[in-house]
Amino acid sequence: MIGAVLAMNAGSSSLKFAVYWNNIDGLAPVSNGEIEGIGTAPHFVARDTKGVVLADRQRPSATFPVSLGALLDWLDDHLGGDTLAAAGHRVVPGGRDFTSPVRLTNGVVTALDALTPLSPPHQPHSPASVRATSAQRPELPQVACLDTTFHHTMQAVATRFALPPEYEDERVHHYGFHGLSYEFIARRMREIAPRLSVGRLIVAHLGSGASLCAMRTGISVDTTPP
């Protein structure tokens, strides 16, 4: 697949994005930015890889689909006629069924919607961004990358809660969070400190939500709640 790839992380009133050019040599960053204040007064900012502002626009009011449409239109101009080949979405919970990145179809999006109780602050927004993208570009391939995927290597002693077994049967267990962040850190550790990366590590994800992850040889062994 040759072309540009759009990566998105949707929130309740914001959308962070990054654009990469994909060719035979791999992915190369092109630009990044965010749309804040969606639903009230959206503010769209895009920057190149050196932080130079490429676009800075504000609207008096616009919904999520309209704001996303503005981003896609800007990308058409920004890429200079190059084709947007695919879009990727950060999705927080994948439950037990989604254990790797997954191509998004109507059925998959519906299944991800059903996982909203696992992460109410995050989950409604990712399927919304997928549907908005599909409405604007129905032929564009879309993929979900899930935070819980990285933690599927945890054993039952780390995923089970101290609850009666019927709750486990109802899929109530510890799935883990911030997995995409930990996956990136594990990969970078292999690149910059290969001798350390094969040992035991405690890694911290710090932000408005924070957690710790215990890794062995770059694989998740246990993680704290956020």
Buried (B, 14 or more C-beta within 10 A) or exposed (E): EEBBBBBBBBBEBBBBBBBBBBEEEEEEEBBBBBBBBBBEEBBBBBBBEEEEEBBEEEBEEBEBBBBBBBBBEBBEEBBEEBEBBBBBBBBBBBBEEBBEBBEBEEEBBEBBBEBBEBBEEBBEBBBBBBBBBBEBBEEBBBBBBBBBBBBBBBEEEBBBEEEEEEEBEEEBBBBBBBBBBBBEBBEEBBEEEEEEBEEEBEBEBEEEEEBBBBBEEBEBBBBBEB
